[in-house]
Structure formats: structure tokens, C-alpha cells
Amino acid sequence: MPQTAQPAGSRSISGSGATAPRLWAVVLAACAGQFLVVLDVSVVNVALPSMRATLSLSQVGLQWVVNAYTLTFSGLMLLGGRAADLFGRKRVFVTGLALFTAASLAGGLAQEPWHLLAARAVQGMGAAILAPATLTLLTTSVPEGPARTRAIATWSAVGAGGGAAGGLVGGVLTDALSWRWVLLINVPVGVLVLLAALAWLTESREESVRRLDVPGALLVTLGLGAVAYGIVRTDSAGWTSLSALGPLAAGLVMLALFVAVEARSPEPLVPLRLFRSRAVSSANVAIFITGLAMFAMWYFLSLYTQNVLHYTPLQAGFALVPHSLTIVLGSKIAPMLMGWIGDRRLAVTGAAMAGLGYVWQGSMGADGAYLTTLLGPGVLMALGAGLAATPLATIATATAEPGEAGLLSGLFGTGRTMGGALGLAVLSTVAAARTDGREDAASLAAGYGTAFYAGAVLLGACVLFMLVALPRAAAKTD
């Protein structure tokens, strides 16, 4: 099996006899880790009623089964990305995976509501450490060029498939076994990947930076966490309530302080000079905007199939299988298309295609047929999402400094996750305003359709932004 040398700027810390990692092992480990962390964003949704019945969870408790994971995931991801550069990519990958796997076991065995909520929060911490390391392993181990593009495409496809498969996997496990297996399934998979990583991956880290920017890490983590908490609160308290605006304002203040600290720190967590790179700044803004719209697609389609078309959770999961396969297909064919038309044009084409699918999906009605109301627009949306993801990831993580690969991966993941959290809250508010408390099938369909129309507007704005801002060729950071 061919091997590659350590990237310049990194050093092996596994001993003098260490060899470069096998590329297939790197890709396998990175993709397996990415699949697990993305899957667990959505896999619990269909299991929530069973969790409530078993553990006597309140309605607020049910909400926090999801939120405890997403808040810690998004709030700590930047820190996880930088840690991979400073403390070793293999070490951080293994640490994050071990924490994620242990928390999954604890959650699956939970006997009290607080057991489950605490386990989900720790799962999110493990995911925040693990997720940036998965992309960093690829960008620092796979040589730049077509091979790296294919590796990132596979990573994007697996991540997209993990998010898309959440409903189906959750429905199958809950119906066939119990809600506990929604979490316990991570344990054998996590252990196998952990053993493979320990055996096959080689350690590397950036040797020029010796310490972590603790003040910056605390400010960005608390700031992002407060913003995310405020966003989540808008679902139940509304956008004008103090319980939502207070955390949002506090989070924005801490993020402003973070920028001030980074400007003065000798070894900042996020060197502000990175944003002078057109590739880094524009691609991260683009992925944030696409996240605003695309993350909510699975949520509203799941609600539509169950609340309007009266599918069971398992039927709803199977109904969305073509969407999952299409988004994976889009991610996999993206490298070939990038070679033909370029990164920028493919990202624009993918977002435009998804936007057209959103417009089509917005016309859904109470008596929609599967082929024309779910399959047609869904495949268009999913294909566009898959085509856009790979070029944006490639542009956003382009760097001449291997020591910053984890940081750029963390920035990319943070932008996507925070965009998804904000978009879900905003589009849920749009849908709720349209239904105005009515719960008949026609009103619900109209509310969900309005959310898709709003998503189409966001994607249209993203297309215009990318046409102006994205570089015509992937650039290196300064």
C-alpha cells in the first residue's frame, strides 16, 4: 500500500520507527468518526417519545436531549480543531472518539433524566474534539491535489449520509430494539474505529506553537455556547424574550472580547490574519449561509411526512432514503466536476440547484403525492447540497501551513453547525408564524412550505455572495 511522507511543518511524535499512515486507514478512520458525530445530531429525534415514556422526561427535558449535544458540539469545536494542531492529530482524534463512545454507553444505560442529559452533553464535547480532527487527518496526510479532493469528497459524502440517515437509523433501532440502541450502537463502532486508529494512524503535530490560547478558548467557547443557547431558547420563548435576547447579547459581547484578545495574543487560538485570505473568509461565510437553509431540510421533511402525510417514523425514514443516497452521490461526483468547471462554479451551481428544489418543495400540500411532493424536490435539494459541500470544504481548508489545518477544519465545522442551529430556529419561527397555532394538515403543510420558501431566499442570497466573493481558484492562506 503506498505511503506518504509527513507534511512539512509537522513532526512525528510516535517514535523514531514511526511510518507515515496508510492513506486508506486515514480515510477510513476520518470518515467513520465524521459519520458518528453527524449521525448523532439527528438520530435521537424519532426516539424521543420512547425516551420520554421510559425516563419520565418533561417536554423541556426532551428538548434538551437534542440541545445538550448540539450546544456543546458547536461551542467547543474551534477549541477541538486547534487542539489537534497543538497536541497531536492522532491523540486528539483518539481522545475525542473515546469520550464520545463512553458517553454513548452512559446515555444508553441512563436510568434518570439527568443521566441522559449529562451523557448527551459529554457526547457533544467528544464530538467537538473529534469532528475537526477527522478533516485535519485528511488535509495533513493526503497529498494536495486530486487525491486530497477525492478524500474530502468521501468525507463530505459520509458526513452528509450520516445526517441524512439519522431518521432511518433511529426509526429502525427504536422499532426493532429500543431507544437505548440509538446511543448504544455507537459503542461497538466506536471501539472498532478506536482500535484501528491506535494501530494504523501515525502521530503528527505542529512544532512551532507550544501552548493553547486559554483566554481566547474560554471566550470563544462561552460566547458560541451562549449564542447557541439563545438561539435554542427562541423556539419556546420567542425572539423578543429576555431569556433569549440575554444569552444572545452576552454571547456577542464575549465574541467581541475574543476578537480583541486574539488581536493581542502572541499565539492566538484563531490568528485574525487567516481572514485576510479570501478563500478562508468567503468559503466559511458561504457554508454558514448554506447551513442556515440546508440543515432544516431533514427536520421539516420528517415533520411533513409524519404530521401531514401520517407516515410512521420508520416509513418516514425509508421515504427519505433517496434523499440520503442523492446527497452522497453529489458529494462523490463533485471532485470530477470540480476538475471540469472549478471549485467556485460547482459551489454556486450546487447552491442554485438546492434553491430551486426548495422553491419546488415549498409548494407542498396536505395531499401531496410521494413522487412529486417528496422525491422530486428532495432529490434536487439533496443533489445540490452534495455538490456544494465538497468545493466549499476544499476552499475553506486550503492552507500552506499544516499547523493550521485543524484550526481551519474547526472554523469550517463551527460555521456549518452554528448556521444549522440558527437556521433551524429561524425557519421554525417562520413556519410557526404561518400556521398561527393551527394543527390541521393544510395549515401545517402551508407552514412547512413557507419555511422552504424562506430557505430558498437564503440560498439565493448565498449564490449571489459566492459569485462575488469566492476566489476563482482555491487560494492558500497568507
C-alpha positions, 0 to 999 in steps of 0.5 A: 500500500503506498505511503506518504511522507509527513507534511512539512511543518509537522513532526512525528511524535510516535517514535523514531520507527514511526511510518507515515499512515496508510492513506486508506486507514486515514480515510477510513478512520476520518470518515467513520468518526465524521459519520458518528458525530453527524449521525448523532445530531439527528438520530435521537429525534424519532426516539424521543417519545420512547425516551420520554415514556421510559425516563419520565422526561418533561417536554423541556427535558426532551428538548434538551436531549437534542440541545445538550449535544448540539450546544456543546458540539458547536461551542467547543469545536474551534477549541477541538480543531486547534487542539489537534494542531497543538497536541497531536492529530492522532491523540486528539482524534483518539481522545475525542472518539473515546469520550464520545463512545463512553458517553454513548454507553452512559446515555444508553444505560441512563436510568434518570433524566439527568443521566441522559442529559449529562451523557448527551452533553459529554457526547457533544464535547467528544464530538467537538474534539473529534469532528475537526480532527477527522478533516485535519487527518485528511488535509495533513496526510493526503497529498494536495491535489486530486487525491486530497479532493477525492478524500474530502469528497468521501468525507463530505459524502459520509458526513452528509449520509450520516445526517441524512440517515439519522431518521432511518437509523433511529426509526429502525433501532427504536422499532426493532430494539429500543431507544437505548440502541440509538446511543448504544450502537455507537459503542461497538463502532466506536471501539472498532474505529478506536482500535484501528486508529491506535494501530494504523494512524501515525502521530503528527503535530505542529512544532512551532506553537507550544501552548493553547490560547486559554483566554481566547478558548474560554471566550470563544467557547462561552460566547458560541455556547451562549449564542447557541443557547439563545438561539435554542431558547427562541423556539419556546420563548420567542425572539423578543424574550429576555431569556433569549435576547440575554444569552444572545447579547452576552454571547456577542459581547464575549465574541467581541472580547475574543476578537480583541484578545486574539488581536493581542495574543502572541499565539492566538487560538484563531490568528485574525490574519487567516481572514485576510485570505479570501478563500478562508473568509468567503468559503466559511461565510458561504457554508454558514449561509448554506447551513442556515437553509440546508440543515432544516431540510431533514427536520421539516421533511420528517415533520411533513411526512409524519404530521401531514402525510401520517407516515410512521417514523420508520416509513418516514425514514425509508421515504427519505432514503433517496434523499440520503443516497442523492446527497452522497452521490453529489458529494462523490461526483463533485471532485470530477466536476470540480476538475471540469468547471472549478471549485467556485462554479460547482459551489454556486451551481450546487447552491442554485440547484438546492434553491430551486428544489426548495422553491419546488418543495415549498409548494407542498400540500396536505395531499401531496403525492410521494413522487412529486411532493417528496422525491422530486424536490428532495432529490434536487435539494439533496443533489445540490447540497452534495455538490456544494459541500465538497468545493466549499470544504476544499476552499475553506481548508486550503492552507500552506501551513499544516499547523493550521489545518485543524484550526481551519477544519474547526472554523469550517465545522463551527460555521456549518453547525452554528448556521444549522442551529440558527437556521433551524430556529429561524425557519421554525419561527417562520413556519410557526408564524404561518400556521398561527397555532393551527394543527390541521394538515393544510395549515401545517403543510402551508407552514412547512412550505413557507419555511422552504420558501424562506430557505430558498431566499437564503440560498439565493442570497448565498449564490449571489455572495459566492459569485462575488466573493469566492476566489476563482481558484482555491487560494492558500492562506497568507 
